[in-house]
Amino acid sequence: MDWEPVIGLEIHAQLATRSKIFSGAATAYGALPNTQACGVDLGLPGVLPVLNKEAVRMAVKFGLAIHADISRRSVFARKNYFYPDLPKGYQISQYEIPIVGRGSIEIEGENGAVMRIGITRAHLEEDAGKSLHEAVHGMSGIDLNRAGTPLLEIVSEPELRSAKQAVAYMKKIHSLVRYLEICDGNMQEGSFRCDANVSVRPRGQTKFGTRAEIKNLNSFRFVERAINYEIQRQIDLLGSGGRVVQETRLYDAERGETRSMRLKEEANDYRYFPDPDLLPLELSEEFIAGVEATLPELPDAKKHRFMAEFGLSAYDAALLTANRETADYFEATVTASGGQAKLSANWVMGEVMAALNRESKDITQSPISPTLLGGLVRRIADNTIVRSNVERRRRCRHYHRYERP
């Protein structure tokens, strides 16, 4: 039987606020355990949450960037469940009326065709703490610094049909939140992660199959591997006469497989109800217009401008606009080079990025400024410097650096 995968992603972007969503506690990464959690984050008796306006502004900014419906009135709810790292016994989230409604983004499919992927909603919520299973031998520890950190949960429509499409979609959201400067996108630190809902169905069937949710995927490589494994697991299970169980699963990167964690909860299991300590959030037209005025040039628009203004190919423009820092570096190099766009692009994507990759650095850590690189490009363009001599000197420098006894 020919099976069709059906995939939807729930992306959790940690908002780049200096304080938590309902308290004044700091959100800085790397603090000593349990030094950045106050009574509000822990839900101690007598404390009340106060909504962080900056988190609201960032959520609206994202919604406007994906041309989504912005709710003029949204409601916070309590999502009741218990884990060791959620000391209140509930999470403040949004359920029936999220701040951001339906929107969409475009990605490039495997065949190069542009695909529009729907976004169901994006809602504000607080993060839970973190369980540490390796800090003390034979015991587990709890670090509550992350409790109360503001999250924007971005829920896609189940319109992705392969692991590669899922990765392309996740990369597009990752690029977007960084362009908007609402999330640093650091996946190693947990600032940007996702849950993947995966099911399969006979190709041509419109009814969805039973889905499994893969939790807390924090790298693009793991997303692709986990989804591919889960697709094949479900196909093998159904092909042998078995039945897929709706459950939550974890991805074991060392074994390259998913494993069962718990049965998947439904909305009624969480016993959602409006949080009695928080009034409905009402947004004015003036507030939304003010946020819209701060929107930067977004990745797709910048890509098309680079193609039109600099004569770059779609491939080169996509690489140079994948993140805002690289795009800014490239434009500054073009300016310093006197308008040598194609030659500047070749140097940025070639020698500069190769050298940075060897040192595991990003463009913001480049020891060569755009002004210096642009000057070099300008001198190569007017034949003051012959490029072959530059490359010969670079090779000699590396030879002497690595081979000298």
Sequence and secondary structure as in RCSB ss.txt:
>XXXX:A:sequence
MDWEPVIGLEIHAQLATRSKIFSGAATAYGALPNTQACGVDLGLPGVLPVLNKEAVRMAVKFGLAIHADISRRSV
FARKNYFYPDLPKGYQISQYEIPIVGRGSIEIEGENGAVMRIGITRAHLEEDAGKSLHEAVHGMSGIDLNRAGTP
LLEIVSEPELRSAKQAVAYMKKIHSLVRYLEICDGNMQEGSFRCDANVSVRPRGQTKFGTRAEIKNLNSFRFVER
AINYEIQRQIDLLGSGGRVVQETRLYDAERGETRSMRLKEEANDYRYFPDPDLLPLELSEEFIAGVEATLPELPD
AKKHRFMAEFGLSAYDAALLTANRETADYFEATVTASGGQAKLSANWVMGEVMAALNRESKDITQSPISPTLLGG
LVRRIADNTIVRSNVERRRRCRHYHRYERP
>XXXX:A:secstr
  EEEEEEEEEEEE   SB SSSS B  TT  TTSS  HHHHT TT      HHHHHHHHHHHHHTT  B SEE 
 EEEE   TT TTSEEEE  SS SB  EEEEEE TTS EEEEEEEEEEEEE   EEEEEEETTEEEEE TTTT E
EEEEEE S B SHHHHHHHHHHHHHHHHHTTS    TTTTSEEEEEEEEEEETT  S    EEEEEE SHHHHHH
HHHHHHHHHHHHHHTT     EEEEEETTTTEEEEEEE   GGGGT EE TTS  EE  HHHHHHHHTT    HH
HHHHHHHHHH   HHHHHHHTSSHHHHHHHHHHHHHTTS HHHHHHHIIIIIHHHHHHTT  GGG SS HHHHHH
HHHHHHTTSS HHHHHHHHHHHHHHHHH  
